[in-house]
């Protein structure tokens, strides 16, 4: 019986620790940012308050889209940091004026 109690306690601790393969998105800006998480068969929108972070299970890989202008393929214990500004500039095909 003692073995069962020990196993139950260990299982409870493991469940409280959270997902082992959690991807974290940190918002370093002074405003909230919104990111999308895509697992292929389901999607979720996460709003991250200023200076906060959010973690989600992504052990088999997922796409993370956000204010930086592209989708990042994440997995495992990846950590993504954003200040809310785009990292990709969309060009209209015209040369810059000189």
C-alpha positions in Angstrom: 0.0 0.0 0.0 2.9 2.4 0.7 4.2 2.0 -2.8 0.8 3.0 -4.2 0.7 6.2 -2.0 4.3 7.0 -3.2 3.4 6.5 -6.8 0.2 8.6 -6.4 2.3 11.5 -4.8 4.9 11.3 -7.6 2.3 11.4 -10.2 0.6 14.5 -8.6 3.9 16.3 -8.5 4.6 15.6 -12.1 1.2 16.8 -13.2 1.6 20.1 -11.2 5.0 20.7 -12.9 3.2 21.5 -16.2 4.0 20.4 -19.7 7.6 19.2 -20.1 7.8 20.5 -23.7 6.3 23.9 -23.2 7.1 26.7 -25.7 7.3 30.1 -24.0 6.6 33.5 -25.7 7.9 36.5 -23.8 6.4 39.9 -24.4 9.1 42.5 -23.6 7.1 45.5 -24.8 5.0 48.0 -22.8 1.8 46.9 -24.5 0.0 43.6 -24.8 0.6 41.5 -27.9 -1.4 38.7 -29.5 0.0 35.5 -30.9 -1.6 32.6 -32.6 -0.6 29.0 -32.0 -1.4 26.4 -34.7 -1.1 22.6 -34.0 -2.4 21.7 -37.5 -5.7 20.2 -36.3 -6.5 23.1 -33.8 -5.6 26.7 -33.3 -5.5 29.1 -30.3 -5.1 32.8 -29.9 -3.1 34.0 -26.8 -3.0 37.6 -25.6 0.2 38.3 -23.6 0.1 41.3 -21.3 3.0 43.8 -21.3 6.1 42.3 -19.7 4.6 38.9 -19.2 5.0 35.5 -20.9 2.7 32.6 -21.9 3.7 28.9 -22.2 1.9 26.2 -24.2 2.4 22.5 -24.9 4.2 22.0 -28.2 6.1 18.8 -27.9 5.4 17.6 -31.4 5.8 21.0 -33.0 3.5 23.9 -33.8 3.4 27.2 -35.6 3.5 30.5 -33.7 2.4 33.6 -35.5 2.5 37.1 -34.1 3.2 40.8 -34.5 6.6 40.1 -36.0 5.2 39.3 -39.4 5.9 35.6 -40.0 5.2 32.2 -38.6 7.8 30.5 -36.4 7.9 26.7 -36.2 8.4 25.9 -32.6 8.8 22.7 -30.6 10.1 21.4 -27.3 11.3 24.0 -24.9 11.7 26.9 -27.4 11.6 30.4 -26.1 10.4 33.2 -28.3 10.8 36.9 -27.3 8.9 39.7 -29.0 8.8 43.5 -28.3 5.7 43.7 -30.6 7.4 45.1 -33.6 7.6 43.4 -36.9 10.9 41.7 -37.8 9.8 41.4 -41.4 9.2 44.4 -43.7 6.9 43.8 -46.6 8.3 45.4 -49.8 6.0 46.6 -52.5 8.5 45.8 -55.3 9.5 49.4 -55.8 13.0 50.6 -55.3 13.6 53.0 -52.4 13.8 56.6 -53.4 17.2 58.2 -53.5 
